[in-house]
Amino acid sequence: MDRLLEFLNNKGVVLLTINPFSILSETIPAIAIQTFVIVMGLLVVIGTLVDIIHKKNVKYFFENAKKAKKSAKKVLTTGEKTSVIIKTIASDIATTSELGAGKRRIAHLLGMYGTILFWISSVIMIFCYVSPSSITPVAWPIIWHVGAIMTVLGGSWFWFFLRVDVYSEAQPWYRIIQADLFVLALITTSLFGLIWSFLQSLNLNDRWDDKVFLILFIISNLVLFGGVYWSKFAHMFYKPGAAIQKNLAEADGSRDNLPPPADAPEKYGMGIKREAPKHY
């Protein structure tokens, strides 16, 4: 047991510092790997544009903003608008403050920042250090592996314990609907990437299992980036804009044509405090 732990500890340190794409380029041309990344980017752009055209989310967003502007009680200066946008980015977007303090926010932050680190480090290693002869700075493989681990932890925490239909509606965790495509693709992409990287780093002769997980890693990426239209991937672009518009509407008094909050005191009695609110 001690030898096993020692092996895992040593191997874990080595694994975190290895650029898996550099090793992969020994069997697959670097240009093929880079082309795959470019194609994934194009799939995101095409999928988002199709989503915008078909679902008309952006059209609704601008029309709603135009209506709200007519009922504004104050004309915001450029400085005031800039201040609202900066505060929204720093709070609602960067720290997801709208979720409040708690498990949901922590899981969301783990998944969000893990994904960002995973994607950025992937692009940098693939386009700058994919050649077997190039020396990858140790920081990038570490960021790649840590980002993947964060994504798996945050996504799995959300999937198994925090989804509304599981947490509040008593649905089984294995029930899958179309809306789950995005989070499941994120989890599997990061998980298969980690397993593939580990198996590849063993560098043993006549291995086949690393190739299996490489194929699974590729397929999960195709599902993630190719399934933008059918998943919630595009929401990553809509939500920041919606948050900024909401806060601008609060600042100018239009409130998106919604009534102001009531000043009447709560009259629910003690019964509402018997259990934490979790039913939607």
N, C-alpha and C positions, 0 to 999 in steps of 0.2 A: 504493500500500500504506500509506503514511504517513497519507494522508487517511482511509483506511478505519479504521485503528487509532484515529485521532483522533476519528472519528465514533462508533465503538463505545465509546470511553472516555467521551466526553461523554454519549452516549445512555444508557450504563450507569448513570452517576451520576443522571441524571434519572429513569430507570426505577425505581431503588430508592426514590425519594422520592414516587412517585405511588400514590395509593390507587385500584386498578383498579375497586373496587366503586362508588366515587363517580362515576367516568366511566360505568360501566354503568347507574347510576340515571338517566342522562339519557334512556335509551331504555326501560328496564324499571323500573316503579315500585319504590320502596324497600321497600314492604310485601311485594311479591312475593319479593324477595331475602331478606328477613328470614323470611318464611314458609317458604321453602325450607330455611333453616338449622334452623328449629324442627322441620320434618318429618324432617330428617336425624337430629336428636337423638332424636326419638321412635322412629325406625327402630332406633337403637342400643339403646334401652331395651327395645323389643319383641323384637328379635333376641336380646338377652342373656337376657331372661326365658324365651323359648322354648328357648334353649340350655340354661338351668338346669333347666327342667322335663323336657325330653326326654332330655338326656344325664346328668342327675342328678349333675353334678360337685360341686355345693355340698353335696348330701345325703351323698355319699361323704366329702367333706372333713370335715364335722361328725361323722359316725360314726367316722371314723378318729381324729379328735382326741379323741373320747370314750373310745375303746378305749385310746389311748395314755395318757390321764390316769390310768387305773387302774393302769398299771405305772410311774407316776412315782415316782422315789426322793426327790424333794424337793418341798415345796409352796412355790411362788414367791410372794413378797409382791407387793403392787401396785407398789411401787417397782422391784422386780426385773423384773417383766413390762414396765413402762413403759420401763425401760432397754434391754431386749432389743428391743422394738418400735422405739424411736428408732434404735438401732444398725443394725437391719435396714433401716429406711427410708433412713438415711444411707449405708449401704454396699451392701447387696444390691440395693436398688431404685434409689436415686439414681445410683449409680456402676457398677451391674452387676458388682460385684466377683467374683461367682460365675463369671464368664467368664474370670477371670484376665487377666494382661497380654497384649496381642497384638492382631492385626488384627480378630478377631471382636468384641472388646470395643469397639474404636474405631468400627467400622462400626455397631455397635448403638447406641452413644451418639450418633453423628451422626444416625442415623435417628430415635431416640427424642426427643432434644431438638429436632431440626429439626421433627418433627411437632407437638410441643407448642407451639413458637413459632408455627408456621404456623396451627394451629387457634385458639389464643388471639387472635392478631392479627386473624385473619379475623372472629371473633365481635365483637371490639371495633370494628373498622372498619365492619362491616356494621350494627351496632346503635347506634353512636355518631356515625359520620362518613360515613354513606352518602349523605346529601343533597349534591347538587352545590354548594349554597351554603355547606356547612360546610367548615371548614378542618381538615384532618387533620394532627395533629402528625407531623413528619417521622419520628419514631422508629418509628411503627407500620408504615408501608409498608416501611421498611428491615427490620424484624423479620420481616415477612411474606415478603419476597423471600429473605432470608438463611435463614429456616426452610425454605422450599421447596427451596432449593439444598442445604442440609444433608441433607434427606430424600432427595433424588435421589441425592446422592453416597453416603450411607450405605446406602440400599436397593440401589443398583446394584452397589456393592462387594460386598454380601452376595450378591446374585442371581447375579452373574457368576463370583465367585471363592471364596466362603466356604460356600455351601450344602453340607451333608454329602453329599448324593447326587451333587453335581458334584465336590467336592474329594476325597472319599474313595472314592466308588463309580464314578467315571469316567462318570457320566451326562452327556449334553450339556446345556449351559446353557439351551437352548431347550425342554427337556422340562418341560411344565407339568402339575402335578397340583392337586387341590382345595386342598391345604394352602398352595399358593403364591398363592392369591387375595388374601390380605391384603397381602403385601409388594408384589405387582404393582400392586394398586389404590392403595397409598400412593405408589409411584413415579410412576405415570401421572397421578394427581391433582395432585401437585406439579409434574410436568413440564408437563402441559397448562396448569396455572395460570400458570406462568412464561411460556410461549410466548404464551398469550392476553394476558397483561399487557403483554408487549413489543409485540406487534402492535397492541394497542389504543392504546398510548402514542405510536405513530407519528402518529396523528391525521391520516391521509391520507383524501382523499375517495374514495368508491366502493370502500371496502375490503370484502372478503368473507372473507378468510382468518382474521381475528380472530373472526368469528362461528363459523367451523368449529371453532376450538380452544375457544371458549366452550362449544359443544355437547359437545365431547369432555370438557371439564372437568366439565360437569354430569353426563354419563354416568358418568365415572369416580367421581364422588362418590356417585352412586346405587349403583354396584357396591360401593364401599367400605363405606358406611353401611347399605346395604340387604342386603348379603351377610354380615352378622354371623354368622348361624346356620351358614353354609357355610364360613366362613373362621376364622382364628385371632384375630379381633378381640377376642372375649370373653376371650382369654387375658391381655389387658392388665389385666383385673380379677381374674382368678384367681391369677396369679403372685405379686403382692404378698402376698395372703393366705396362699398356700402357703409363701412364704419366711418370713413371720412365724411360722407354725405350726411350721415345721421348726426354727427357732432357739429357740422356746419349748420344744420337745421336747428339744433339746440341753441347755438350761439346767436342766430339771427331771429329766433323766436317763431319760426314757421312750424317747427316740430313735425315736419312731414305731414302736415294737415291733421295731426292727432291732437286730442284734447290734453290740457295740462294735467299733471297728477293731482289727485284729490287731496284737499287739506284736512278732510274729516278724519278723526281718530279711528283706530282699528276697533272693531266691535265683534271680534271673533270669540272672545271668551278664552278660558284656559284649555278648552278641548283641543285647539289646534296645536298646542305645544306638547301633546302627549307623544307624538312621534315626529321625527325629522321629515320635512316635506320632500317627497321623492316621486310622487305620482303626477303624471303629466296628462 
